Amino acid sequence: MLIVTKKFIFSVGEVWFDEDPPELSNVDVLHYRQWIHPIKGGQSDEFHTRLIDLTKSQDELWESISINDRYKIRRAEQKDQVVYEYFEHINSDIINEVSDFYDSFASQKGLSKINRNQLQNRVNAGAIDISRIKLQNGESLIWHVYYCSHNRVRLLHSASLKNSNDTSYQSILGRANRYHHWQDIVRFKNLGISVYDFGGWYTGNTDQEKLGINQFKEKFGGEIVKNFNCINGITIKGKLYLHLLKIYMSLSQLPLPRLSNFRF
């Protein structure tokens, strides 16, 4: 599947998971997202992630989760009375709601806002799955946004709003987050999807927050794999786009953004 986004005068496409791109006559720049091998002639960065094999039985998947986290999932379902919801049809209202929520989360965490134009293009291509956990009063606790191919789902965005002044709320949020991932895993397995991709794995050892995210993901089992994110100029205009990007970053005295800097 080829998804194209317009950036000024440039057409920027993306293809995922080693899917052969179709005719590229309308694309200036092409992003290859999470390919097994680097693309010859393009700029490539390593990207590590954690995958769960959804061809295993549901019992095997459940047993792969740590005992403590299984307890938290059961408690979220049975006592916290949180509600799991997913959307078969994603309209503009849902896109706006999840985007507004994510932007509040990003502000809280010091991250960039969601790219709404890119999200809309992916939705239009039928490549996006959205789910959430909410309280019984309808208040949203957590949103998940996935990129979906025919046999693999990849977590693109996960957002939740913390309330450090309410320890009870924080406890419910922590349990609900685990329950959310489990419900997504079961649903995708039942849809016949074979791989659940957590959307990144931090390979460093200094960022304590990212190390904590690693620990969360590790408790669901799975294995760490290395992929490559690549970018290539397809047309003369596309090569100009990459050249201008390098100049802009140089003038801004900033490092060229690594293609592997996907959000967890």
N, C-alpha and C positions, 0 to 999 in steps of 0.2 A: 504494500500500500504506500502510495506517495501522497504526502500532505504538503501543500504549498502555501506559504505565507508571503504576503507582499510587504517589503521593507523599502520605503521610498520608491526608487526606480528599479529595485532588484527583486527578483523572485527567488525565495529561499525555500528549498524543499527538504523533507526529512523522510528517511526510511529506517525501519527498525528490524533488529534481530535477524540479520542476514537475509532479509527478503529482497530478491532481485528487483531493482527499481524498473518501472516501465519506461516508456519513451520519455526522454528528458528535454524535449525541444523547448518546453516552456519554463525551464529551471536554469537560473544563473549559478546558484550555489547549492550544494547538496550536503546535508548532514547525515552521516551514517551513525545511528544510535545503537550502541551496545552490540557491536559485531564481534564475532569470534576472532577475526584476524584484522590487522590494520589495512587500510585501503592504500594501494600503491599510488604514489603521486600526491597524496593528500596529507594534511596535518593530522596526526593521530595522538591520542592520549589514552593511557590505561584507565580503566574504570572497573573497580571491584564491586561486587554486589553479592547478596545472599539469596539463594534459590531454594524453594521447597518443591519437592517432587509430588505433584498432586495425583499421580497415578497410583500412589499408595492408598490403602484402604483408609476410611475415615478413622477407624480404631488405631491404626498405625500412626496417623498424623496426630491424633490426640495424645497417644503415649509418647510422642516425640517432644511434647511440651513439658516444661518442668512442673513438678508436683505443685509447687507454690502458685504457679501461674494458672494451672488447671483449677485450683481452688478459687482463685480470684475471678476466673471466667464464670464458674458455676455461681459464685455469689452475685456477680453482676446480673446474671440472668434471673436468679431465683429471689434475691432479696432487694437489690437496688432498683429493680423494676424499670430498667432503661429499655428503650425501644430501638430496635435495629430496622433501618429502612434503606431501600435502594430504589433506583429510578429506571424503569424500563424506557421511558421517553424523557429525554433531557431537553427542556425548553429554556427560553431566555430567562424566565423567572428563577429557575434552579441555578443557571449559570451565574446570575447576579447575586443570588443568595450565598452560594459557596464562595464566590469571589470576594464579596464584602466580608464574609467571615474570615477568609484566609488573610485578607489585607489587615484586619484587626490583629490576627495572630502574628503576622509578619511585623507589624509595628511593635508588638510586645516583645518579639524576639530580635529585632534589629535586622530583619531580612527584607529583601525586595518584594514589592507587591506582585501579585500574580499577573501573568501576561494574558489578559482577557482575549485579545485578538487571536493569539495562538491557541488558547483553549477553545474558542469558538470554532476555529478552523478544524481542530481535531474532532470536536463534536460533530461538525458537519460531515466529516469523513466516516463517522460511525465508529471511531476508535477510542471513545471515552466511556468509562464506567464510573458512576458516582454513588457513594453510599454515605450514610451518616448514623450516628447514635444520638438520640434525643431523650430528654426526660418526658414523663407522661404529660406534663403541661405544655409540651411542644418545644421547649427550649433546646436548641442544638448544643450538644457537647463536643462532638468530633465529626469532622468531614474527611473522607478519603476520596481521592481522585486517581483513577488508574488509566494507563494506556493499555489497550487490549488488542492483541493479535489473535489469530485463530487458535494458537496453542500456548500463549504466554500472556500473563498480565503483569504490569509493572507499576508499582506505586509511584505516582508523580508528586502528589501533594497530600500531606496529612496535617490537619490543623485542629488545635484545641486551645481554649483560652483558660489560663490558670487564674486561680484566686487564692493568693498566698495567705489571705486573712481568714480563710475558711478551710480548716483542715478536713472537715467532713466532706466538703465538695471535692477537695483534692484527692481524697481516698476513692471516692466514687469515680472520679475521672480516670484515675490510674487503672481501676478494674474495668471500667467501660472501654478503655483503649485496648486492653487485651481481648475482651469480648468482641470488639469490633473486628479486629484482625481475624479472630477465629471464625466469626460468621462470614466474613468475606472469603476466607479459605474454603470453607465448606460449600458456599454457593458456587464459587468458580469451579471447584472439583465436580459438582453436580452438573455444571454446564459442559463438562468434557474438556476443560482446559487442563493442560498437563504441567504447567510451571507457574509458580507464584514467585514473583520477583519483588523483594523488599525495597528495591530502588536505591541501593547504595550500601557500601561498607567502608568505614573509615580505616585506612591502613596505617595511620600515624599512631603516636603514643603520647601526645601532649594535650590534645583538646579533650578535657574531661567530659564535656557535654556529649560530644560525638562518641566517646568511648562508652558512655552510659547508654546511648542509642544502640550501639553494637551489642551490649549486654542484653538489652530488651529483645532484639531480633534473635540473638543466639538461643534464647530460651524457647523459641518455637522450632528449633531444629534446623534442618537444611544444611547446605554447604556453600562455602565461599567460592566464587568463580571470578576469573579475570576476563573482561570484555574490553573492547576498544571503541571510543567515540572519535569519529573522524569527520573532517570537513574538506571539501574539494571544490575548487572553482571549475564549473562546467563550461561556461562561456567566457569570452574575453571580458565581458562586463562582470562576470562572477569573480574572475581573477582580480579585477580592479577593486571589487568589494573587499576581498581579503587584504589586498595591499593597503587600502584606505583604513581598514580596521587596525592594521598594525601601526600605521602612522599615527592614528588617533590615540592609541594606547601609549605610544612612545612620547607624544607631545604631552599627554596627561601624566606622564611619569608613573604609569601604572603597568604592572605586568599584564601581558596578554592573557585574557581569561582562559583558564584551562577548560577544555571541553568536558572534563570529568567533574566539574563543579555542579553536579545535580544536587538538589535538595533532598535531604533524607525524609 
